């Protein structure tokens, strides 16, 4: 979670050199995340509708929502939360009928949320307190292209996956221009990104039954194996 190894009081003494597996791929954190040592893992989405991937099957022609976001916008932390970009985006996108950028509301429950993702072309993923978001993985399981507005984010498996083929990344400074930027993307590029997502979406889903080959657990273990050293860390200069 967001606290990383700080949940352990004596982590600096006992596990400082350990490989941390964390969904918080935040390159601005020097203490609790080291991009050279640690591993970014997908966040856990347990709902079966997402895990099944069936919402990916909604064709592009039936996706009537051009860009979708539903979540916290006006936080008690004010503009410190999300660096204020969610508030700015809400204002910028007002009045665009094919764009949903709204707070969580009782009028749209979990079924509504999943259905909206399944009928959206782009799923907007602006940073909150930190860059990471479960929303990006939910989007991939729904066949919706994640649009990342989080400057310092690191994704899982960056040594194996080309995330530029799976997502659109927009600088935080350009957040209010997000929809305008997306409208300039050709249809063939949109189809290509969806096709790439179809190949790898299971890698960001923690499957709990059936064929788990290629799911997040197996992909994370592969990444962990890549990090493993040939020799154990030692204070000795020589060994027999």
Secondary structure, DSSP 8 states (H G I E B T S, - for coil): -TTGGGGSTTHHHHSTTS--EES--BTT-SSS--TTT-EE-------HHHHH-GGGGS-GGG--EEEEEES--S-TTGGGGGGGHHHHHHHHHTT-TTEEEE--BTTB-HHHHHHHHHTEEEEEEE-SSSS--THHHHHHHTT-EEEEE-TTB--TTTTT--GGGTEEE--GGGGGGHHHHHHTS-HHHHHHHHHHHHHHGGGG----SS--TTSHHHHHHHHHHHH--SS---S-S---
